[in-house]
Amino acid sequence: MPNTARIRPLAQAASRAPLAPGWAARRRLLRSIVTALPAPWLPTVAGAAPPLPPFAPVSAGQALGFPRDHGAHPSFRTEWWYLTAWIDTPGGDAGLQVTFFRSRTGVGEQNPSRFAPTQLLFAHAALSLPERGHVDHEQIARRADGPHARFSLTDTDILIGPPRQRWQLSRDDDDRYRIAVETPRMSMQLRTEAGAPAPWLQGSQGFSRKGPAPEQASYYYSRPRLSLTGQCTLGERRIPVRAGLAWLDHEWSSTLLADSATGWDWVGLNFLDGRSLMAFRIRDRAGTDLWNTANWRAADGGSQGDEVRFEPLRSWRSPATGIDYPVEMRLTLADGASLRLRPLFDDQEIDARASTGTLYWEGAVTVLDERRELAEIGRGYLELTGYAGAVRL
């Protein structure tokens, strides 16, 4: 856990040290950051402190509007903008992930100083190059203070870090996303093409249930099938991104998971026939489904819900942390579809203990049709969380 007298950017490779006893997820990380802040950054209290404003609730029937809801929602506890892609490089197919997080801490909200740690920003970036045999990733964490860490309320525009260490995700007026990651070891300069598919509202018009209680929900939309081009570097190596098919998720919530939930398995899949599939399950402590859902988007943009069952087929144990992840999955849909997800390679674990405080598996996968002798019919990403211990947002 970080224990520093001030928040500073963490633009460095994540440690691959074994999992330490007493590891905790994001809640404890935020607490350690806040309690480590020097006294001038914390609110001055004279007598009883006024009650903090509550976190905003997620409610059914709240219409999403754009471009406003492309921007940040700081009254909610947590939020992320999450881009994954299969990319075509001179070395062959590879995977790419960039995620920006915003977290409202609930601390220092009565303090007018811009140094009050009311909002924290994090980001992860990863390259999955098969010839390397393991994922390469970077991370950053910073208090939202304006000059070097900020977010927009009116559109997608998140920036973390000073010049030459800058991470940024933004959306132009022509609906083109731009991604910039600059670290000493890894960089990305990427853009999506104009004419992106319209936001795909998940759940009931963007109200996405995550558990049996109505408040266990998020506002959630996806933008699948984004064309991606640009360039990455890893050390001295330049990696032109000649073509890529990306998926962007934007989600925000205040009470995402039930107390009995440990984590989730999620997929965002783009199919060769023009369809897209989003599916997830929330697991309880026994490993059974506490909640699950699936949603198809047709090539013409129509959307239809479905039932889904996740079935682990093969596990991989991380040599760095000793955690077992079910990296090969079968998805069974109510219409009879049986999809096997096979990883590009096994070692796609993300060690984000220096930023969000989490360990998770985030990997490029191919989609194989079990009814057609394992013919490849799509590609996408599989996310596995909570296998190192219960996720607490």
Beta strands, then each sheet from edge to edge (+ up, - down):
strand 1: 12-13
strand 2: 78-89
strand 3: 92-104
strand 4: 119-128
strand 5: 135-143
strand 6: 149-151
strand 7: 157-160
strand 8: 167-171
strand 9: 177-182
strand 10: 186-192
strand 11: 200-201
strand 12: 207-209
strand 13: 217-234
strand 14: 237-253
strand 15: 261-271
strand 16: 276-284
strand 17: 289-297
strand 18: 303-306
strand 19: 308-317
strand 20: 324-333
strand 21: 338-343
strand 22: 349-352
strand 23: 358-369
strand 24: 375-384
sheet 1: 1+ 5- 4+ 3- 2+ 14- 13+ 10- 9+ 8- 7+ 6-
sheet 2: 1+ 5- 4+ 3- 2+ 14- 13+ 11-
sheet 3: 1+ 5- 4+ 3- 2+ 14- 13+ 12-
sheet 4: 18+ 17- 16+ 15- 24+ 23- 21+ 20- 19+
sheet 5: 18+ 17- 16+ 15- 24+ 23- 22+
end
